[in-house]
Structure formats: structure tokens, C-alpha cells
């Protein structure tokens, strides 16, 4: 992340700061800051970058939409679930206009919207959105694509919160197996899925299995990210880890 920050600063000094490459670097830096728990700085950079996108390229530019989706993720990580939901809804409609309902970018945005619906209390809406997203991604990019597997994680989270523990476990195990096959059991997505499965097993009353799985996930999260990383903190608190997706610039 330090190298990305240095490159972003250097390019901003010698090139037009509103060039797409500079704005994309700033957006990537903000995402890295959010994922390491530096939310205030992440939110500041994303907000400034989004305002520059709006001024230079307009709200419906694909990169502007991607930046707005990151700003929604910043809102959610900071606890402002309603702001995340409302902004993501706007971004989702923008993706639908540009790319259509079945484009992977539109479905990635739908995945995030499901997270924010659940976060703002609409669990049934999150389940409906999650089901449609998993089905759409399975058709458009395949069942083993990372987008699809991460959407499964979020749908399993919604099932778990709704008390549908058997469905949550089944879908969580499917996602975990797919991530292990595609990457390794130590991949961050797989470890997040493992931590979520521990929460599900605990809800099912299988406390010994849950504790063992949670301890394994926490150990790996600490090894990769440290004690204070948001995912480590969530796993320690028996909280489900969400997997937001980030459409790439076009």
C-alpha cells in the first residue's frame, strides 16, 4: 500500500490529477486503506476522487460508477448502512442503464446492494437480491468464478441472519470448496468464508466445531493481516464477514 500511495502522489505531481490513470490509482489507494481499517482516510480520498469524476466525466461514466460503489462500501464500513444502501441503489441503476441487467458489473453491484439491504434491516430483500445475483452470475461467468463464490458467501450470510441455518451452512460450504479449489484454503476469501461457517455452526449449536473452525480462521487472519484488521475483529466477535465486489474500470 505504501508503494501505491507513493506512485499516486508522484503521478499527481507530474500529470493532470484528473487523468483516468491518476483517478484510478487514487480509487485503488482508498480501497486498500478501507480494507486495512483506515476508514476515515479511505472515505476522504474516495469522496474527493468521486467529486473529481463527477466534475470531469459525469455521474454515468463507468469509472465514476465504480468509484461511487467504493464510496458506498466506505459508508457501510463506517456504519452508515442507509447511506450505503441508497448510494448503491443509484449506482446499480446506472450499471443497468450502461451494461444491462445480466452484465457481471451490474451483478457485482447487485451483490453489494444485497449486503447493504441486510445491513439496513431488510433481510428478506437481501435474500431475494442475493438469490438473483448468484443465479445471474452463475449464468454469466460460471459457478466457480470469484464473483459468484463471493456472492454465495453474502447470500449464506443473509440466510444465517434469517435463521435458515441449514441453507446458510450448505451454501457456505459450497462457496468454501469452490474458493479452495480455485485458490488455496489460505486465500483471504476462503478464510473469510471459513470464519463465517464458524458463526453458522455456532448458531446450529455445534459449539466445539465452531470454536475450532473460528480459531483456525483467526490464526490465519492474524498471520495475513494482523490483530486489528477488520476481518480479524469480526471473526473474534463472531460476526459474519461480508464480501463486497469491485467492478474494474473499462
QUIURWO-V291306 format. One record per run of one state. SS is the DSSP state (A for helix, B for strand, O for the rest). FROM is the first residue (numbers start at 1). TO is the last residue. If there is no record, write none. Layout:
BEGIN
ss = [SS;SS]
from = [FROM;FROM]
to = [TO;TO]
END
This chain:
BEGIN
ss = [O;A;O;A;O;A;O;A;O;A;O;A;O;A;O;A;O;A;O;A;O;A;O;A;O]
from = [1;2;15;20;36;39;57;62;78;81;100;104;120;123;141;146;162;165;183;188;204;207;226;230;237]
to = [1;14;19;35;38;56;61;77;80;99;103;119;122;140;145;161;164;182;187;203;206;225;229;236;250]
END
